[in-house]
Amino acid sequence: MELQNMVEVRSGRRIPGNSLVFFAGGFGPGAGPDEVRTHTATSGHRVLRHAAFEALADLEAMRARTGGLDPHASEGQQAFIDAAYYLIQ
């Protein structure tokens, strides 16, 4: 069984992200334990990386426009959170 994380980037496009895959260990004597493995996104990794760099570029544009960044401003925080999230997918 596989659970696929779908990541919605800022444009609204949904990209397949990481997935969790369940492997049953089997039944009876000598059967191994059940396992859950993570698989890193492969098909959408370039799109997600591009989205991360776009979010960081927006953050830089905010800094350039204002002469600095307020670490408590929600817009800047969200741009950074988005970039980090896209990169770990």
C-alpha positions as CSV (number, residue, x, y, z in Angstrom):
1,M,0.0,0.0,0.0
2,E,1.3,3.5,-0.9
3,L,0.3,6.9,0.4
4,Q,1.4,9.7,-2.0
5,N,1.8,13.3,-0.7
6,M,0.5,15.8,-3.2
7,V,2.1,19.2,-2.9
8,E,0.3,22.3,-4.0
9,V,2.7,24.9,-5.2
10,R,1.9,28.6,-5.2
11,S,0.6,28.6,-8.7
12,G,-2.1,26.1,-7.6
13,R,-0.5,23.2,-9.5
14,R,-0.4,19.9,-7.6
15,I,2.8,18.0,-7.8
16,P,3.5,14.4,-6.5
17,G,5.8,14.7,-3.5
18,N,7.2,12.0,-1.1
19,S,5.3,8.8,-0.5
20,L,5.1,6.3,2.3
21,V,5.0,2.6,1.3
22,F,3.8,-0.2,3.6
23,F,5.4,-3.6,3.3
24,A,3.8,-6.5,5.2
25,G,6.3,-8.7,6.9
26,G,4.3,-11.8,6.3
27,F,2.7,-14.4,8.6
28,G,4.0,-17.3,10.5
29,P,7.3,-18.3,11.9
30,G,10.3,-16.5,10.5
31,A,8.2,-13.8,9.0
32,G,9.9,-10.4,9.1
33,P,8.3,-7.3,10.7
34,D,6.0,-4.9,8.9
35,E,7.9,-1.9,7.4
36,V,7.0,1.6,6.3
37,R,9.5,3.2,3.9
38,T,9.6,6.7,2.5
39,H,10.3,7.3,-1.1
40,T,11.5,10.7,-2.2
41,A,9.6,12.4,-5.0
42,T,11.1,11.7,-8.4
43,S,8.7,12.8,-11.1
44,G,8.0,16.3,-9.7
45,H,11.4,17.0,-8.1
46,R,12.4,19.6,-10.7
47,V,9.1,21.4,-10.5
48,L,9.3,21.4,-6.7
49,R,12.9,22.7,-6.7
50,H,11.9,25.4,-9.2
51,A,9.0,26.4,-6.9
52,A,11.4,26.6,-3.9
53,F,13.7,29.0,-5.8
54,E,10.7,31.1,-6.9
55,A,9.7,31.4,-3.2
56,L,13.2,32.4,-2.3
57,A,13.4,34.9,-5.1
58,D,10.1,36.4,-3.8
59,L,11.8,36.7,-0.4
60,E,14.8,38.4,-1.9
61,A,12.6,40.8,-3.9
62,M,10.8,41.7,-0.6
63,R,14.2,42.4,1.0
64,A,15.3,44.5,-1.9
65,R,12.1,46.5,-2.0
66,T,12.0,47.2,1.8
67,G,15.7,47.3,2.5
68,G,15.5,44.4,4.9
69,L,13.2,41.7,6.2
70,D,11.1,41.7,9.3
71,P,11.5,38.1,10.7
72,H,8.1,38.4,12.2
73,A,6.2,39.4,9.0
74,S,3.9,36.6,8.0
75,E,4.5,37.1,4.2
76,G,8.3,36.6,4.6
77,Q,7.8,33.7,7.0
78,Q,5.5,31.9,4.6
79,A,7.9,32.3,1.6
80,F,10.6,30.7,3.6
81,I,8.4,27.9,4.9
82,D,7.2,27.2,1.4
83,A,10.7,27.1,0.0
84,A,11.9,24.7,2.8
85,Y,8.8,22.4,2.3
86,Y,9.3,22.2,-1.4
87,L,12.9,21.3,-1.0
88,I,12.3,18.4,1.3
89,Q,9.8,16.8,-1.0
